[in-house]
Amino acid sequence: MGGVPHSTSPVAEDSAADPRETASELRRVAVELAERAAAHVRARRPEVFGPEGAAADGAVQTKGHATDPVTVVDTESEELIRGLLAERRPGDPIVGEEGGGSLSADDDAVHWVVDPIDGTVNFLYGIPGYAVSVAALRNGQPVAGAVVDVAREVTYSAARGLGATATAADGAVEQLRCNPVEDLSMALVATGFGYGRHRRARQAEMIALVLPRVRDIRRFGAAALDLCHVAAGRVDAYYEHGLHAWDWGAGALIAAEAGARLTLPPATASGTAGDLVVAAAPGIAAELGALLAEVGATEPIPDR
């Protein structure tokens, strides 16, 4: 992308490095895990929050910042995924948002990155925009992944070199492709905001400069779904600072397999460093990259 550093952790390249049967099998596992966890999350929300939306005692805590919640269901969802992975692929390393773990960018072993509920604030408030994300990485690059939109019961998935799909609850399958937009001024762009005051203030400054140059801005509140929305053509581009590998691991591959151009930090990079993630329809990728460079968005925004 013009003006934006190329990813040091590319996706959807060198498909020969991952035999089709391997990529397909990893995709199947990712879908199974994400769908099983999503069903648990869907069932547990009314149990934990009740008909009036009030959380049960001890159901919600915070981490990092007072505005960054984690619920008991986040923890349950990750434990479920870890247990299933131990059965399906014993010995594979796992990195989860809640349970931690370590990721090696030069290890040929399959590493799994898991976000048990992406969009926890939406989940907390009952806003239908939260997902379970599961990705398989090798040598720091996504090779298969699945993102399940919990409320809509839609499963987005991809395997490197095999394309990306969205599967509805009734089994209908849609092949995903980015929009054919060619003019940035007509592009609908999604973004997100951090929890720290410094990062939020800088993001607000930049969005004030981006907004007059695009069709409009959307903020949905779940990075994994934002990336899937680029793939499905619901938005034309997405950018955000400070994502972790579990936020973008599956969604970035899905977007790439749908034709998006991507800029990603190394999978081992911490979200606190504030590196930029971008996914854009190919027709506007260079123009968006130049705009983001112009407004200073290509520089990291550390969380402090």
C-alpha positions, 0 to 999 in steps of 0.5 A: 500500500502506498505510504504504508509499510509492507507487512512483515507477516504477510498473508495469502502468499506462497500457498505452496508452502501449505499443502491444500489438505493441510490448510483445509484440515486446519480450517476445518478445526478452526471452524469447529472450535469457533462454532462450538465456542460461539454456541457457548457464548450465545447460550451463556449471555442470557444466563449471566446477564439476565433478562434485565441485562444486569450482570451476575456478581463477579461476572465482569472484571477489568484489565489494563484499563477501567474501560476494558472489560473481561467477563466470565464468559470470555474465560469459559469460551477460551477454556473450551477452545483450549480443551478442544484443541488439546483433543484435536491437535495435542501439543500445538502451542496456543496463544489466547487473549485471556490465558496467554501463551507464546508465539514464535514467528520462525517456528514451523509448528502450527500455533493457534491464536484465540480471541474467545470474545472479540468485541467484549464491550458489545457483548457486555451491552447486548449489542449484536457485534461480537465474535469468536476468532480462531486462527492457525499460524505457521512461521508467524503467518496465518494459514487458516482461520474462522471468525463466528459472528455470534449474534448473527450465527454466521461463520467466516472462514479461510485457508491460505490459497483456498479462498474465503467464505461466509456460512449462514446458520441455514448452511448457505455459503457465500464466496467472499470478495471485496468491493470493486470500489476505485475512488477513496472519496466513495469508500466506507471505512471502518476503524476502532479505538483503543482504551488508553487516553493517549491512544484515543486522543491521537486516533480522534485527531487522525479520524478528523482528517480522514473523515472529509476524504472518504464516504463515511466512517464506521466503528463497529467495535470488533476487529475480527468482524471489521476484517470480515466486513472488508472481505464481504464488501460491507465496508471498503476498508478498515484500519486500527492501531494496537491490535494483537495477533488474536484480534487480526489472525483469522480476520486478516486471512479472510480479508486477504483471501477475499482480495484485500490488500493488508498491512500487518505488524509481526504476529509476535508484536504486542498490541501495546506498541500500537502498530497499524493494521490496514485491510482495504479493497484493492482498488483503493489500497494505494490511495488509502495508504497515502492518506494514512501516511499523510495524516501520520497514521502509519506511525505506531501509537503506544498505549500509555 
